[in-house]
């Protein structure tokens, strides 16, 4: 009925989806952490599984992605730098 009710099953969904991701597009970089091969992952961040990071997504320094996270395509996670 409510969107947040899906959160109870998100971990199992990520594990199921991750196992089916195409190997030529995604890499399992640690246990249950799948990254799109064209994602940009900067140093000094934290990514825990289960997690899927989508295509052309940036995970910037200082980002904290805890388990049970689905990050879509062309997203930015972490610090936003503004030029003034």
N, CA, C and O of each residue as an XYZ file, in Angstrom:
336
protein
N       0.822     -1.186      0.000
C       0.000      0.000      0.000
C       0.875      1.263      0.000
O       0.628      2.191     -0.770
N       1.896      1.295      0.864
C       2.763      2.466      0.986
C       4.149      2.157      0.419
O       4.628      1.031      0.551
N       4.799      3.137     -0.208
C       6.105      2.884     -0.825
C       7.153      2.360      0.153
O       7.958      1.501     -0.209
N       7.154      2.862      1.380
C       8.183      2.449      2.335
C       8.028      0.993      2.769
O       8.951      0.422      3.350
N       6.890      0.394      2.499
C       6.714     -1.025      2.824
C       7.634     -1.906      1.984
O       7.960     -3.019      2.396
N       8.054     -1.432      0.821
C       8.963     -2.186     -0.041
C      10.359     -2.292      0.556
O      11.119     -3.191      0.195
N      10.704     -1.388      1.461
C      12.047     -1.378      2.029
C      12.379     -2.652      2.792
O      13.546     -3.038      2.859
N      11.400     -3.299      3.357
C      11.645     -4.539      4.106
C      12.208     -5.636      3.209
O      12.889     -6.540      3.692
N      11.933     -5.567      1.926
C      12.368     -6.607      0.995
C      13.443     -6.115      0.028
O      13.813     -6.848     -0.889
N      13.952     -4.902      0.205
C      14.904     -4.335     -0.749
C      16.222     -5.099     -0.763
O      16.828     -5.255     -1.823
N      16.671     -5.571      0.378
C      17.938     -6.308      0.440
C      17.879     -7.544     -0.447
O      18.791     -7.786     -1.237
N      16.816     -8.321     -0.321
C      16.677     -9.535     -1.123
C      16.560     -9.207     -2.610
O      17.079     -9.939     -3.453
N      15.876     -8.104     -2.930
C      15.745     -7.680     -4.320
C      17.109     -7.327     -4.912
O      17.418     -7.722     -6.036
N      17.922     -6.590     -4.164
C      19.253     -6.210     -4.645
C      20.117     -7.453     -4.861
O      20.821     -7.549     -5.866
N      20.070     -8.392     -3.939
C      20.847     -9.627     -4.087
C      20.410    -10.404     -5.329
O      21.247    -10.941     -6.055
N      19.128    -10.461     -5.566
C      18.600    -11.169     -6.734
C      18.999    -10.460     -8.032
O      19.454    -11.099     -8.981
N      18.824     -9.132     -8.066
C      19.182     -8.368     -9.261
C      20.686     -8.411     -9.525
O      21.117     -8.580    -10.665
N      21.472     -8.259     -8.476
C      22.922     -8.242     -8.627
C      23.461     -9.510     -9.262
O      24.363     -9.457    -10.098
N      22.913    -10.641     -8.869
C      23.359    -11.922     -9.424
C      23.029    -12.046    -10.909
O      23.645    -12.849    -11.609
N      22.074    -11.269    -11.398
C      21.640    -11.350    -12.794
C      22.224    -10.256    -13.682
O      21.997    -10.263    -14.892
N      22.968     -9.321    -13.108
C      23.515     -8.208    -13.898
C      24.517     -8.726    -14.930
O      25.278     -9.650    -14.647
N      24.516     -8.127    -16.133
C      25.461     -8.565    -17.159
C      26.912     -8.280    -16.745
O      27.245     -7.156    -16.370
N      27.758     -9.290    -16.814
C      29.158     -9.170    -16.380
C      29.942     -8.175    -17.225
O      30.926     -7.607    -16.750
N      29.530     -7.954    -18.458
C      30.250     -7.003    -19.296
C      29.888     -5.555    -18.964
O      30.558     -4.635    -19.434
N      28.839     -5.336    -18.162
C      28.420     -3.988    -17.785
C      28.643     -3.672    -16.310
O      28.814     -2.509    -15.945
N      28.643     -4.699    -15.459
C      28.768     -4.509    -14.008
C      29.854     -5.425    -13.461
O      30.082     -6.527    -13.960
N      30.520     -4.928    -12.412
C      31.539     -5.707    -11.731
C      31.188     -5.785    -10.245
O      30.814     -4.785     -9.634
N      31.312     -6.965     -9.683
C      31.117     -7.128     -8.242
C      32.467     -6.845     -7.584
O      33.346     -7.707     -7.573
N      32.632     -5.647     -7.040
C      33.930     -5.201     -6.526
C      34.220     -5.698     -5.113
O      35.380     -5.790     -4.712
N      33.192     -6.010     -4.373
C      33.318     -6.679     -3.083
C      32.014     -7.436     -2.884
O      31.111     -7.354     -3.716
N      31.915     -8.163     -1.797
C      30.737     -9.012     -1.623
C      29.442     -8.201     -1.696
O      29.183     -7.327     -0.870
N      28.643     -8.522     -2.710
C      27.322     -7.923     -2.924
C      27.355     -6.419     -3.208
O      26.389     -5.710     -2.927
N      28.463     -5.939     -3.761
C      28.559     -4.540     -4.207
C      28.853     -4.568     -5.700
O      29.956     -4.916     -6.122
N      27.845     -4.196     -6.499
C      27.976     -4.203     -7.950
C      28.060     -2.769     -8.452
O      27.227     -1.929     -8.114
N      29.084     -2.500     -9.268
C      29.278     -1.177     -9.833
C      29.227     -1.281    -11.350
O      29.827     -2.178    -11.943
N      28.507     -0.357    -11.971
C      28.552     -0.275    -13.428
C      29.991      0.047    -13.820
O      30.653      0.849    -13.161
N      30.467     -0.570    -14.878
C      31.859     -0.378    -15.294
C      32.148      1.058    -15.717
O      33.305      1.480    -15.716
N      31.109      1.813    -16.080
C      31.326      3.209    -16.467
C      31.000      4.193    -15.340
O      30.950      5.403    -15.565
N      30.781      3.676    -14.136
C      30.590      4.551    -12.974
C      31.943      5.128    -12.571
O      32.981      4.504    -12.789
N      31.925      6.314    -11.987
C      33.147      6.955    -11.524
C      33.140      6.906    -10.002
O      32.292      7.510     -9.345
N      34.098      6.179     -9.462
C      34.183      6.000     -8.018
C      35.461      6.673     -7.538
O      36.561      6.186     -7.801
N      35.319      7.794     -6.833
C      36.456      8.523     -6.304
C      36.951      7.852     -5.031
O      36.222      7.066     -4.427
N      38.181      8.149     -4.612
C      38.689      7.571     -3.361
C      38.020      8.201     -2.136
O      37.302      9.196     -2.236
N      38.278      7.595     -0.995
C      37.825      8.109      0.298
C      36.314      8.159      0.428
O      35.750      9.175      0.833
N      35.667      7.063      0.083
C      34.233      6.946      0.308
C      33.960      5.585      0.930
O      34.866      4.763      1.065
N      32.729      5.355      1.301
C      32.325      4.098      1.928
C      31.133      3.543      1.161
O      30.113      4.216      1.012
N      31.269      2.309      0.677
C      30.168      1.639     -0.018
C      30.027      0.249      0.581
O      30.960     -0.552      0.519
N      28.869     -0.042      1.158
C      28.610     -1.346      1.759
C      27.536     -2.075      0.964
O      26.689     -1.450      0.327
N      27.581     -3.379      1.008
C      26.597     -4.178      0.296
C      25.464     -4.614      1.193
O      25.566     -4.540      2.417
N      24.397     -5.064      0.593
C      24.221     -5.151     -0.844
C      23.914     -3.785     -1.447
O      23.199     -2.966     -0.868
N      24.481     -3.572     -2.632
C      24.341     -2.276     -3.284
C      24.581     -2.431     -4.778
O      25.425     -3.217     -5.207
N      23.833     -1.676     -5.558
C      24.050     -1.595     -7.003
C      24.182     -0.115     -7.357
O      23.312      0.691     -7.028
N      25.274      0.231     -8.027
C      25.533      1.594     -8.486
C      25.406      1.586    -10.006
O      26.079      0.807    -10.681
N      24.547      2.449    -10.546
C      24.221      2.447    -11.967
C      25.230      3.119    -12.874
O      26.251      3.643    -12.429
N      24.911      3.088    -14.168
C      25.762      3.622    -15.230
C      25.972      5.132    -15.097
O      25.056      5.886    -14.768
N      27.216      5.541    -15.367
C      27.608      6.950    -15.393
C      27.308      7.689    -14.093
O      27.144      8.909    -14.093
N      27.237      6.963    -13.002
C      27.021      7.563    -11.687
C      28.364      7.907    -11.070
O      29.335      7.173    -11.252
N      28.432      9.014    -10.344
C      29.633      9.418     -9.621
C      29.422      9.203     -8.132
O      28.431      9.659     -7.564
N      30.364      8.503     -7.504
C      30.388      8.387     -6.049
C      31.603      9.196     -5.613
O      32.742      8.760     -5.779
N      31.356     10.362     -5.061
C      32.407     11.340     -4.777
C      33.063     11.107     -3.422
O      32.537     10.370     -2.589
N      34.225     11.743     -3.204
C      34.924     11.597     -1.929
C      34.014     11.976     -0.759
O      33.280     12.963     -0.821
N      34.075     11.197      0.277
C      33.268     11.454      1.461
C      31.874     10.858      1.397
O      31.107     10.982      2.352
N      31.533     10.214      0.291
C      30.197      9.610      0.178
C      30.077      8.432      1.135
O      31.051      7.727      1.400
N      28.891      8.234      1.638
C      28.589      7.117      2.537
C      27.361      6.402      1.981
O      26.239      6.892      2.104
N      27.583      5.243      1.371
C      26.494      4.447      0.807
C      26.401      3.186      1.651
O      27.225      2.280      1.533
N      25.396      3.144      2.494
C      25.268      1.963      3.356
C      24.505      0.885      2.625
O      23.945      1.133      1.556
N      24.475     -0.302      3.183
C      23.851     -1.451      2.542
C      22.392     -1.242      2.181
O      21.723     -0.342      2.689
N      21.927     -2.093      1.295
C      20.547     -2.072      0.794
C      20.245     -0.789      0.040
O      19.209     -0.157      0.249
N      21.178     -0.410     -0.851
C      21.008      0.810     -1.630
C      21.015      0.497     -3.126
O      21.866     -0.244     -3.618
N      20.056      1.073     -3.827
C      20.012      1.052     -5.285
C      20.249      2.486     -5.750
O      19.462      3.381     -5.443
N      21.335      2.701     -6.491
C      21.635      4.037     -7.006
C      21.504      3.956     -8.518
O      22.167      3.142     -9.161
N      20.663      4.786     -9.077
C      20.356      4.715    -10.500
C      21.472      5.202    -11.408
O      22.596      5.443    -10.966
N      21.140      5.343    -12.685
C      22.071      5.838    -13.693
C      22.198      7.363    -13.606
O      21.245      8.067    -13.270
N      23.397      7.846    -13.919
C      23.682      9.282    -14.007
C      23.358     10.048    -12.725
O      22.857     11.172    -12.768
N      23.653      9.420    -11.584
C      23.436     10.063    -10.288
C      24.762     10.590     -9.748
O      25.833     10.213    -10.222
N      24.674     11.460     -8.758
C      25.843     11.935     -8.025
C      25.577     11.660     -6.551
O      24.561     12.077     -5.995
N      26.524     10.940     -5.926
C      26.398     10.620     -4.505
C      27.587     11.249     -3.801
O      28.733     11.032     -4.194
N      27.320     12.023     -2.767
C      28.395     12.617     -1.994
C      28.435     14.120     -2.147
O      27.442     14.763     -2.489
N      29.593     14.655     -1.889
C      29.800     16.093     -1.869
C      29.533     16.720     -3.226
O      29.933     16.181     -4.258
N      28.866     17.842     -3.219
C      28.642     18.611     -4.431
C      29.578     19.822     -4.390
O      29.573     20.591     -3.429
N      30.376     19.975     -5.444
C      31.301     21.087     -5.512
C      30.691     22.187     -6.368
O      30.259     21.940     -7.494
N      30.659     23.392     -5.834
C      30.116     24.539     -6.574
C      31.223     25.516     -6.898
O      32.032     25.858     -6.036
N      31.258     25.959     -8.124
C      32.212     26.996     -8.517
C      31.483     28.332     -8.493
O      30.418     28.473     -9.095
N      32.043     29.293     -7.811
C      31.398     30.607     -7.721
C      32.245     31.633     -8.445
O      31.884     32.809     -8.492
